[in-house]
Amino acid sequence: MIVTVTANPSLDRLVVLGGPLRRGAVHRAEGAAVDPGGKGVNVSRVVHAAGEGTVAVLPADQGDPLLVGLSRLGVPAIPVPVGHEVRSNITVTEPDGTTTKLNAPGARLAPEAALALEDAIVAAADGAAWLALCGSLPPGLPDDWYARLSERLGAGPGGPRIAVDTSGPALAASAVRGIALLKPNAEELAELVGRGAEAGAELESRAAAGDLGPVRQAADELHRATGASVLATLGAAGALLVTDEGAWVAAPPPITVRSTVGAGDSSLAGYLIAHARGADAPQRLSLAVAYGAAAAALPGTQAPRPEDLAVTDVRVTAL
């Protein structure tokens, strides 16, 4: 069982434009869609589509449109009542794959709702193989909430393996011993090792040019500091994985990018799916990159399915 936590879920509203987005102009959309979203929800959608066991734990009232959407998809969920509707995020995609996101902050989570959410997570994680803590934290939760939750669950032998995919102060607070997997992008990786967000773009561009030394060095540094495996997603350059056993990089198959929304979530889902199936580290990286590429090739926030993958076209190299 792969349990996901989305503390700040969203109803993702997609607008597809037929031409470039022009600030201040009136546009007629060529398409639109509404999907249940939030990073953990996206992971559960992909895991469920792959036929693996999953449940999404999230704060939402019964009857919320997000829960209705998950029910239609058949994705199991454990909602915790909060007394307000889930926020809406807006994604605008252009024909060349450029994606613009407008994310609402989310409503404040009351202390009693936060405690109920923690209890629901602990109950769901009992016996699970993985617990994925994903996405931003809503107002009302401290930056170290993921770290505190991991400590409560007894991260390490005997408990579920814990993966963290978040950003900003919440990610910095989660870079601690006991976490099994950290999934930063290049910018987040640079921040975690004290190099600043500006260095992230350089890490990604140098990786795209074939110079993997800087990103490997940063991922090694994070791995040594936390003991966690590091899955660093690098956009069009693919991803890099550092574990106790070694380091590998994977180049994605050639695709036409239609939307980057959820690509990182799909990569995390691919990694967890592969681990659940007993795959070794290079195979886990390969499936992670295949899923991320498949998500980027789909419009909006569609969850890639096994038939969308091009696993044999992913090139994995040991470093």
ABEGO torsion letter per residue (X at the ends): XBBBBBABBBBBBBBBBABBBBBGBBBBBABBBBBBBEAAAAAAAAAAAAGBBBBBBBBBBBGBAAAAAAAAAGBBBBBBBAGBBBBBBBBBBBAAGBBBBBBBAEBBBBAAAAAAAAAAAAAAABGBABBBBBEBBBBGBBAAAAAAAAAAAGBEBGBBBBBBBBBEAAAAAABBBGBABBBBBAAAAAAAAGAEAAAAAAAAAAAAAGBAAAAAAAAAAAAAAAGBBBBBBAEAAEBBBBBAAEBBBBBBBBBBBABABGAAAAAAAAAAAAAAAGBBAAAAAAAAAAAAAAAAABBEABBBBAAABBAAABBBBBX
